[in-house]
Amino acid sequence: MISREDLKQIVMLGYLTDEMLDQLLPITELLHFDKNEYIFRQGDKAERFFMLQQGKVLLEQRITDKITVSVSAIKPGYSFGWSAMLDEEFFTTDAICAEACEVFSFRDKKIKTLFEKDHSLGFIMSQRLLRIMKKRYNIRTEQFIKTIRHHPEISRLF
């Protein structure tokens, strides 16, 4: 059974009051995945938001049928699959377990219904989600700039 203390271990949820966490408990599911198992694939319907309790998840982007690039590694306490929270219809990456994982999950419709009932909860969660997105955006921007600077042909232009 998932406890309030379990949810407090998730960075995104650590800013919520005990009362807010108690509202999340009935809609939180604990899912188990094996090493190399996909949690979702690029193009799957985005119907769940995920928070890693244990294990390691890689977010990968398929470039071609034979080439996949790892864009992020999720460690315990962090969340992924935020397309489901943003009314995105489909996931844009693959999420694959680098090791056996335990994952908390909210179904998109249930969490959105809860946000409509408790706007304070919705506001705090939205703010935390925006921080995650900004941080990941900054990391990817830095990676992109570094790649451009080190590209042999482009670096000659500097």
C-alpha positions, -999 to +999 in steps of 0.1 A: +000+000+000+013+035-009+017+059+020+019+096+023+056+092+032+061+073-001+047+102-020+068+127-001+099+110-016+089+123-050+105+157-056+075+171-074+052+161-046+074+172-017+059+207-019+024+196-012+006+197+022-003+164+039-040+171+030-031+174-007-010+142-005-040+125+011-061+135-020-035+119-043-033+086-025-065+071-038-056+078-074-019+067-072-011+033-086+022+014-080+034-003-112+063-027-115+085-031-146+114-054-154+148-044-168+146-035-205+108-033-203+091-003-219+069+019-197+057+037-228+068+041-264+070+072-286+035+075-302+016+057-274-014+075-260-003+098-231-028+086-205-005+084-174+020+105-156+048+086-139+070+092-108+100+068-102+102+053-068+129+028-074+152+019-104+163+039-134+144+049-165+159+061-198+140+085-220+150+078-256+142+094-289+140+073-320+157+090-349+154+061-374+145+024-371+181+017-363+192+048-343+179+057-309+194+085-287+191+086-249+179+121-240+175+117-203+180+094-174+154+094-146+164+085-111+143+077-081+122+107-068+118+122-103+089+123-127+084+117-164+057+113-189+044+148-184+028+148-219-002+133-200-004+164-178-003+188-207-032+174-228-007+160-253-022+132-271+009+110-275+042+105-258+072+119-278+099+096-264+103+060-253+106+053-216+126+021-210+138+006-177+176+004-174+169-018-143+139-032-125+116-003-115+088+006-092+068+036-105+039+056-091+014+066-117-017+089-120-041+084-148-044+117-167-082+120-163-081+113-125-054+139-118-070+165-139-104+160-122-086+164-089-070+197-101-104+210-110-117+203-075-086+217-057-071+246-076-044+251-051-032+215-057-034+221-094-014+253-092+014+239-071+017+208-093+016+229-125+044+252-111+065+221-102+059+207-137+070+240-153+102+239-133+109+204-145+103+214-181+125+245-178+153+225-163+152+199-190+149+225-217+180+243-203+199+210-202+190+202-238+198+237-250+233+234-234+238+200-250+228+215-284+251+245-281+280+222-270+274+200-300+274+230-324+306+244-308+324+210-312+312+203-347+343+204-369+327+223-398+306+247-377+335+255-352+355+270-381+328+297-383+336+309-348 
